[in-house]
Amino acid sequence: MGLAIWFLSGLTKESQVKVTRRALNNFSTPPDAYRRGLQQLEDAGLVSVIRKNGCAALVTLLKAPENHFDG
């Protein structure tokens, strides 16, 4: 899901994209995998999401947290 959102962002040159059914179909992403992946990206602090019933989610790419990876 992260690659799909990043790709859509690159096409529009915007950090905020709408994830439509058409986009999900282009990436062969089932709805349950989309919801799970989007939630995981949100939990990791990589995206923020505005959800409205009956509308495509509006996803904003965020900068990765500085200490996201311990190494």
C-alpha positions as CSV (number, residue, x, y, z in Angstrom):
1,M,0.0,0.0,0.0
2,G,2.9,2.3,0.8
3,L,4.3,2.0,-2.7
4,A,0.9,2.6,-4.3
5,I,0.4,5.8,-2.3
6,W,4.0,6.9,-3.0
7,F,3.4,6.3,-6.8
8,L,0.1,8.2,-6.8
9,S,1.9,11.1,-5.0
10,G,4.6,11.1,-7.6
11,L,2.1,11.2,-10.5
12,T,0.3,14.2,-9.0
13,K,3.4,15.8,-7.5
14,E,1.4,16.3,-4.3
15,S,1.9,15.0,-0.8
16,Q,-1.9,14.5,-0.5
17,V,-3.7,12.0,-2.7
18,K,-7.1,10.3,-2.9
19,V,-7.0,6.6,-3.0
20,T,-9.8,5.6,-5.3
21,R,-11.3,2.2,-6.3
22,R,-9.7,2.6,-9.7
23,A,-6.3,3.1,-8.1
24,L,-6.8,0.0,-5.9
25,N,-7.8,-2.0,-9.0
26,N,-4.7,-0.8,-10.9
27,F,-2.5,-2.2,-8.0
28,S,-4.7,-5.3,-7.7
29,T,-5.3,-4.5,-4.0
30,P,-8.2,-6.1,-2.3
31,P,-10.2,-3.8,0.0
32,D,-9.2,-5.6,3.2
33,A,-5.5,-5.5,2.3
34,Y,-5.9,-1.7,1.5
35,R,-7.6,-1.0,4.9
36,R,-5.0,-3.0,6.8
37,G,-2.0,-1.5,5.0
38,L,-3.3,2.0,5.3
39,Q,-3.9,1.5,9.1
40,Q,-0.4,0.2,9.5
41,L,1.1,3.2,7.7
42,E,-0.9,5.5,9.8
43,D,0.1,3.7,13.0
44,A,3.8,4.0,12.0
45,G,3.3,7.8,11.6
46,L,4.1,7.7,7.8
47,V,0.7,9.0,6.6
48,S,-2.3,10.8,8.0
49,V,-5.7,9.8,6.7
50,I,-9.1,11.6,6.4
51,R,-11.9,9.1,6.0
52,K,-15.5,9.8,5.1
53,N,-18.2,7.3,4.4
54,G,-18.8,6.8,0.7
55,C,-15.7,8.8,-0.3
56,A,-12.2,7.9,-1.2
57,A,-9.7,8.3,1.7
58,L,-7.6,11.4,1.5
59,V,-4.0,10.3,2.4
60,T,-1.2,12.7,3.3
61,L,2.4,11.5,3.2
62,L,4.3,12.5,6.3
63,K,8.1,12.6,6.9
64,A,9.3,9.5,8.6
65,P,10.0,9.9,12.3
66,E,13.7,10.5,13.1
67,N,14.0,7.5,15.4
68,H,11.7,5.2,13.5
69,F,14.4,2.5,13.1
70,D,16.6,1.5,16.0
71,G,20.0,0.3,14.8
